[in-house]
Amino acid sequence: MKKLDKIEIIDKYKIFQIREITDSGRYSRRILSPDMTLAEDEHQEIQDKAEELWTDEVKASWKKFQAEQEKQLNPE
């Protein structure tokens, strides 16, 4: 497993920007959003933050935002 280096929490939707260090010493980055299901082997710190910050209200707000974006990109 990669070593967790940094977690940044972005905007009101509580998007996680994660930086990890690989076995070769390089950085790897990934993003997690409130609509995602975390892997069972996810870092405990990330699991704890998701449980704390990804409330039902945040998840609903994120879902609404995504629907609005989709509507703008694909008007009927």
C-alpha positions as CSV (number, residue, x, y, z in Angstrom):
1,M,0.0,0.0,0.0
2,K,1.2,3.5,-0.7
3,K,2.1,5.7,2.2
4,L,-0.4,8.5,2.9
5,D,1.4,11.9,2.6
6,K,-1.3,14.6,2.5
7,I,-5.1,15.0,2.4
8,E,-6.6,18.3,1.3
9,I,-10.3,19.0,1.7
10,I,-11.7,21.1,-1.2
11,D,-14.8,23.3,-1.2
12,K,-18.2,22.8,0.3
13,Y,-18.5,19.4,-1.4
14,K,-15.6,18.0,0.7
15,I,-13.7,16.6,-2.2
16,F,-10.5,14.8,-1.0
17,Q,-7.3,15.5,-2.9
18,I,-4.9,12.8,-1.7
19,R,-1.2,12.6,-2.2
20,E,0.6,9.3,-1.5
21,I,4.2,8.2,-1.8
22,T,4.9,5.0,-3.8
23,D,7.4,2.4,-3.0
24,S,9.8,4.0,-5.4
25,G,9.5,7.3,-3.6
26,R,7.4,9.1,-6.2
27,Y,4.2,11.0,-5.5
28,S,0.9,9.6,-6.6
29,R,-2.3,11.7,-6.5
30,R,-6.0,10.9,-6.6
31,I,-9.3,12.5,-5.9
32,L,-12.3,11.1,-3.9
33,S,-15.7,12.7,-4.0
34,P,-18.7,12.2,-1.7
35,D,-20.5,9.9,-4.1
36,M,-17.7,7.3,-4.1
37,T,-17.6,4.1,-2.0
38,L,-14.2,3.7,-0.3
39,A,-12.2,0.6,-0.8
40,E,-12.1,-1.7,2.2
41,D,-8.3,-1.3,2.4
42,E,-8.5,2.5,2.3
43,H,-6.2,4.4,4.7
44,Q,-7.9,4.6,8.1
45,E,-7.4,8.4,8.2
46,I,-9.3,8.8,4.9
47,Q,-12.1,6.5,6.1
48,D,-12.4,8.6,9.3
49,K,-12.5,11.9,7.5
50,A,-15.1,10.6,5.0
51,E,-17.3,9.4,7.8
52,E,-17.0,12.8,9.5
53,L,-17.3,15.1,6.5
54,W,-19.4,13.2,4.0
55,T,-22.7,13.8,5.7
56,D,-26.1,13.1,4.0
57,E,-26.4,16.9,3.4
58,V,-23.0,17.1,1.7
59,K,-23.8,14.0,-0.4
60,A,-27.1,15.5,-1.5
61,S,-25.6,18.8,-2.4
62,W,-22.9,17.1,-4.4
63,K,-25.5,15.0,-6.3
64,K,-27.5,18.1,-7.0
65,F,-24.4,19.9,-8.3
66,Q,-23.5,17.0,-10.6
67,A,-27.1,16.9,-12.0
68,E,-26.9,20.7,-12.7
69,Q,-23.6,20.3,-14.5
70,E,-24.9,17.4,-16.5
71,K,-27.9,19.5,-17.5
72,Q,-25.7,22.3,-18.7
73,L,-23.5,20.0,-20.7
74,N,-26.4,18.1,-22.2
75,P,-29.4,20.4,-22.5
76,E,-32.6,18.7,-23.6
